[in-house]
Amino acid sequence: MAKDPLLHDAKKFILETKQISISALQRYLQIGFMRATRMMEQLEKEGFISKADKHLKREILGDKWWQDHLYTKWSWNILFI
């Protein structure tokens, strides 16, 4: 499966809003149901979010890694400006 070009935006949205649902991704990214579903599956495979529990709730697993990654990327950009 090819990586979706909007995956970065989806991760950022999830971290900022703490909303982890297909419908939230659809509304925010203005994409269809199938694409949002594939993105959620991709985020699960990457370990960024958990699988849905029996109440269809998910957890953000990649929160710490993603924040570290953003700060590191930001730090490098500052050094080269």
N, C-alpha and C positions, 0 to 999 in steps of 0.2 A: 504494500500500500504506500503510495507516494504521500509525502508530508504536505498537509494543507497549508497554503500560504497565509491563511488567517489564523493559524494555530497560536502564534505569538500573541495576537490580539485577544484570542479567547482566554489564554492564560492570564493575561493582564486584567481582563474583565473579571475573571473568577477571583483573583486575588484582591481586587479593589472592592468588589461588591459582596463577596462570599456567597454568591448565587451559583449553584452548580446544577443546572438543569438544561435539558435540550431546548425547552421553550425560551428560557432566558437568553441562550446563545442565539436562537433564531431572531429574537427581537433586537438584540444589541447589534449583531453582525448583519442583520437583514439577509438571512440565508434561508434555504428550505429545510424541511424536517430531515430529509435523508443526509444532507451534508452535515447538519448539526449532530445527528446521531453518529456519523462516522468520526467526527471530531471528538465526541465524548469517548468513543471506543479507543481512539488514538491516545487521548489523555490518560485513559486507564492503563493501556499497554506501556506507556512511558513511566507510569508510576506517579503521575502528577495528582490524580484523584483516585479515590477508592472505588470499588465496585459498589453498586447500590445495595443497601442492606434490605431486610425484610419490609421496612417502612419506606423504601425507595429513597432513602437519604444517602448522601455521599459525603466524604471528607476530603479536604485538601491535604494531600500527602507531600506535595512538592513545594509547599510554602517556603520553608527554610532554604531549600536548594535554590528555588527560583529567585528569592530576594537576594541571596548571596551572588547569584549569577548577574542579576541586574546591577547591583552595586559594583561588582568587579568590572563589568562592561562600562559602566558610567565612569569609573575611576580611570580606566584606560583612555577613554575619550577625552577626559580632562587633560591627561598628560600630553596628548598629541595635538591639542588645539594651539 
